[in-house]
Amino acid sequence: LAAEAIARRIEARGLDFTAVLAAGDSLAIGAMMAIRKSGYEVPADVSVMGMDDLPQAAFQNPPLTTMHIPMREIGAASLDLLLADLAHRDM
């Protein structure tokens, strides 16, 4: 879907953006494919970044810039905050 959306946008407006920040690495890889298919280069014409830090990101050409989101740590911190809030309400 990301590849199709980007291809349609480039076809309709031309290349009117310089970067794509995708909500996941798979979407970012799709964006890279659409950008190349439209005749542009990553990263020379458009920078692409994903989120997930999937292992296959390193094997793209060029390697995909990706951000690791520490979900386990975020979940643990959220639970700690919730438990602290519940303990405070009982007082």
Residue pairs with C-beta under 8 A, 6 or more apart in sequence:
1 27
1 30
2 22
2 27
2 28
2 30
2 31
2 34
3 30
3 31
3 33
3 34
3 37
4 34
5 34
6 20
6 30
6 31
6 34
6 35
6 38
7 34
7 37
7 38
9 16
9 17
10 34
10 35
10 38
10 40
11 38
15 38
15 40
15 45
15 46
17 46
18 45
18 46
18 47
19 46
19 47
19 48
19 49
20 28
20 31
20 35
20 46
20 47
20 48
20 49
21 49
21 51
22 28
22 30
22 31
22 48
22 49
22 50
22 51
23 51
24 50
24 51
24 52
25 50
25 51
25 52
25 53
25 54
25 56
25 57
25 64
25 66
26 50
26 52
26 54
27 50
28 48
28 49
28 50
28 57
28 64
28 66
29 50
29 56
29 57
29 60
29 64
31 48
32 42
32 48
32 60
32 64
35 41
35 42
35 45
35 46
35 48
36 42
40 46
42 48
42 62
43 62
47 65
48 64
48 65
49 64
49 65
49 66
49 67
50 57
50 64
50 65
50 66
50 67
51 66
51 67
51 69
52 66
52 68
52 69
53 66
53 67
53 68
53 69
54 66
57 63
57 64
57 65
57 66
58 64
